[in-house]
Amino acid sequence: MTKKEWQKILEAKQLLGLGDSATLAEIKHVFRSCSRQYHPDLAGNTRENRKKMQQINEAYQAILIYCTNFSFPLVFNEQDLEMDDEEWWMSRFGQDPHWSKK
C-alpha cells in the first residue's frame, strides 16, 4: 500500500469517525448512521448534504477496498509456534505502513 493510498484510508477513518480498529459490522453501522444524517432524501436535498454524502460514500468504498484486499493466512504454520507475538505479527503485517516499525 502506498503512502497516498494509506492517507486516503486515514482520511476516510476520520470522516466516518472510526477508531483505530473496527469490524466490518462496525464500519457498516457507522456508514449507515452517517448516511441517515446526510442523505439528501432524508436530510434535505441541499448542496452541502449532497457533497457530504458523496464524501461518505467515497470514504466507505476506500475502507471496503482496503478490507477486501487484506490478506489473512488460512493455513497452520509450524514456524508460528516458534515466534513470539511481535515476530508473528510483523511477519504478516509488517509491510503495512500502519503496523510497520518506524
Residue frames relative to the residue before (quaternion, step in Angstrom):
aa qw qx qy qz dx dy dz
M 1.0000 0.0000 0.0000 0.0000 0.00 0.00 0.00
T 0.3861 -0.7347 0.5137 0.2174 3.53 -0.86 0.98
K 0.6622 -0.4960 0.3820 0.4118 3.53 -1.30 0.31
K 0.6386 0.5313 -0.3176 0.4572 3.58 1.02 -0.82
E 0.6545 0.4999 -0.3055 0.4779 3.59 0.98 -0.85
W 0.6562 0.5084 -0.3129 0.4616 3.56 0.98 -0.84
Q 0.6159 0.5442 -0.3414 0.4561 3.59 1.05 -0.75
K 0.6248 0.5391 -0.3274 0.4602 3.57 1.05 -0.77
I 0.6362 0.5148 -0.3188 0.4782 3.60 1.04 -0.79
L 0.6642 0.5065 -0.3071 0.4561 3.59 0.89 -0.89
E 0.6470 0.5048 -0.3141 0.4774 3.58 1.02 -0.79
A 0.6399 0.5182 -0.3174 0.4704 3.58 1.03 -0.80
K 0.6236 0.5438 -0.3229 0.4595 3.56 1.00 -0.87
Q 0.6844 0.4829 -0.2797 0.4692 3.56 0.89 -0.94
L 0.6553 0.5238 -0.3170 0.4425 3.59 0.89 -0.91
L 0.7319 0.4112 -0.2314 0.4916 3.58 0.95 -0.88
G 0.4304 -0.7214 0.4499 0.3031 3.58 1.24 -0.22
L 0.3382 0.7483 -0.4978 0.2789 3.58 1.07 0.73
G 0.4899 -0.6442 0.5026 0.3039 3.55 -1.22 0.52
D 0.7516 -0.3892 0.2830 0.4511 3.56 -1.28 -0.27
S 0.7736 0.0796 -0.0912 0.6221 3.58 1.23 -0.27
A 0.0328 0.7912 -0.6088 0.0488 3.54 -1.16 0.62
T 0.4186 -0.6613 0.5556 0.2806 3.53 -1.15 0.61
L 0.6520 -0.4929 0.3821 0.4312 3.56 -1.25 0.25
A 0.6233 0.5397 -0.3375 0.4542 3.58 1.06 -0.73
E 0.6564 0.4997 -0.3099 0.4728 3.62 0.98 -0.80
I 0.6319 0.5279 -0.3255 0.4648 3.57 1.01 -0.82
K 0.6615 0.5039 -0.2945 0.4710 3.57 0.94 -0.92
H 0.6421 0.5291 -0.3174 0.4550 3.58 0.98 -0.84
V 0.6657 0.4902 -0.2972 0.4778 3.59 0.91 -0.91
F 0.6297 0.5325 -0.3326 0.4576 3.59 0.98 -0.83
R 0.6830 0.4841 -0.2915 0.4628 3.58 0.85 -0.93
S 0.6293 0.5326 -0.3276 0.4615 3.56 1.04 -0.77
C 0.6668 0.4840 -0.2926 0.4854 3.59 0.92 -0.90
S 0.6300 0.5453 -0.3288 0.4445 3.57 1.03 -0.80
R 0.6481 0.5115 -0.3182 0.4660 3.57 0.96 -0.84
Q 0.6728 0.5178 -0.2909 0.4412 3.55 1.03 -0.80
Y 0.8293 0.2584 -0.0941 0.4864 3.60 0.95 -0.85
H 0.4619 0.6893 -0.4694 0.3020 3.64 1.15 -0.23
P 0.5255 -0.6766 0.4166 0.3041 3.58 -0.77 1.01
D 0.6454 0.5209 -0.3308 0.4503 3.62 1.05 -0.63
L 0.7410 0.3943 -0.2132 0.5000 3.58 1.15 -0.56
A 0.7926 0.3210 -0.1413 0.4988 3.57 0.96 -0.90
G 0.6578 -0.4749 0.3223 0.4878 3.56 1.24 0.02
N 0.3911 -0.7458 0.4995 0.2031 3.52 -0.85 1.00
T 0.2133 0.7701 -0.5623 0.2129 3.55 0.45 1.26
R 0.6546 -0.5111 0.3834 0.4041 3.53 -1.26 0.40
E 0.6456 0.5336 -0.3127 0.4480 3.60 0.99 -0.87
N 0.6733 0.4900 -0.2985 0.4665 3.59 0.92 -0.87
R 0.6388 0.5164 -0.3316 0.4640 3.60 1.00 -0.77
K 0.6620 0.5019 -0.3043 0.4661 3.57 0.96 -0.88
K 0.6638 0.5020 -0.3040 0.4636 3.58 0.91 -0.92
M 0.6512 0.5149 -0.3191 0.4571 3.59 0.97 -0.83
Q 0.6232 0.5254 -0.3358 0.4720 3.58 1.05 -0.72
Q 0.6487 0.5082 -0.3125 0.4725 3.60 0.97 -0.84
I 0.6411 0.5199 -0.3185 0.4661 3.59 0.98 -0.84
N 0.6549 0.5091 -0.3112 0.4637 3.60 0.92 -0.87
E 0.6653 0.4990 -0.2987 0.4682 3.59 0.94 -0.88
A 0.6452 0.5157 -0.3187 0.4651 3.59 0.98 -0.82
Y 0.6518 0.5169 -0.3032 0.4649 3.57 0.93 -0.92
Q 0.6633 0.4992 -0.3029 0.4680 3.59 0.93 -0.88
A 0.6346 0.5307 -0.3347 0.4513 3.60 0.95 -0.80
I 0.6805 0.4730 -0.2914 0.4778 3.58 0.92 -0.86
L 0.6436 0.5157 -0.3282 0.4605 3.61 0.98 -0.76
I 0.6316 0.5142 -0.3345 0.4741 3.59 1.00 -0.76
Y 0.6305 0.5271 -0.3283 0.4657 3.59 0.96 -0.84
C 0.6874 0.4789 -0.2821 0.4675 3.59 0.86 -0.95
T 0.6472 0.5319 -0.3134 0.4471 3.58 0.99 -0.82
N 0.7374 0.4219 -0.2297 0.4747 3.58 0.97 -0.82
F 0.4896 0.6542 -0.4388 0.3739 3.59 1.27 -0.08
S 0.2587 -0.7937 0.5387 0.1138 3.57 -0.85 0.97
F 0.1162 -0.7885 0.6033 0.0286 3.54 -0.82 1.07
P 0.4071 -0.7001 0.5166 0.2779 3.61 -0.82 0.88
L 0.1360 -0.8084 0.5709 0.0444 3.57 -0.91 0.94
V 0.6260 0.4895 -0.3491 0.4966 3.56 1.19 0.53
F 0.4569 -0.6520 0.5281 0.2952 3.52 -1.19 0.58
N 0.1058 -0.7894 0.6043 0.0209 3.55 -0.93 0.94
E 0.4635 -0.7033 0.4711 0.2619 3.58 -0.65 1.13
Q 0.6260 0.5577 -0.3411 0.4251 3.60 1.04 -0.73
D 0.5506 0.6189 -0.3966 0.3956 3.60 1.14 -0.49
L 0.6292 0.5555 -0.3328 0.4298 3.57 1.07 -0.69
E 0.6854 0.4901 -0.2716 0.4651 3.57 1.18 -0.59
M 0.6382 0.5300 -0.3266 0.4529 3.60 1.22 -0.29
D 0.4155 -0.6425 0.5615 0.3151 3.53 -1.19 0.53
D 0.7455 -0.4370 0.2569 0.4328 3.58 -1.25 0.27
E 0.6823 0.4909 -0.2995 0.4514 3.58 0.86 -0.92
E 0.6405 0.5165 -0.3301 0.4626 3.61 0.96 -0.79
W 0.6404 0.5252 -0.3212 0.4592 3.57 0.97 -0.89
W 0.6730 0.5068 -0.2946 0.4511 3.57 0.86 -0.99
M 0.6962 0.4758 -0.2781 0.4600 3.58 0.83 -0.98
S 0.6101 0.5521 -0.3627 0.4375 3.62 1.06 -0.62
R 0.7376 0.4023 -0.2255 0.4933 3.58 1.11 -0.59
F 0.8293 0.2220 -0.0671 0.5084 3.56 0.88 -0.91
G 0.4010 0.7668 -0.4370 0.2453 3.59 1.25 0.01
Q 0.6492 0.5164 -0.3250 0.4541 3.60 1.16 -0.44
D 0.5767 0.5715 -0.3755 0.4469 3.57 1.23 -0.31
P 0.4830 -0.7055 0.4245 0.2979 3.64 -0.65 1.02
H 0.5805 0.5869 -0.3770 0.4200 3.58 1.17 -0.48
W 0.7908 0.3259 -0.1492 0.4961 3.58 0.98 -0.83
S 0.5658 0.6386 -0.3982 0.3370 3.60 1.06 -0.50
K 0.5368 -0.6153 0.4681 0.3379 3.53 -1.17 0.59
K 0.3789 -0.7390 0.5155 0.2111 3.54 -1.03 0.77
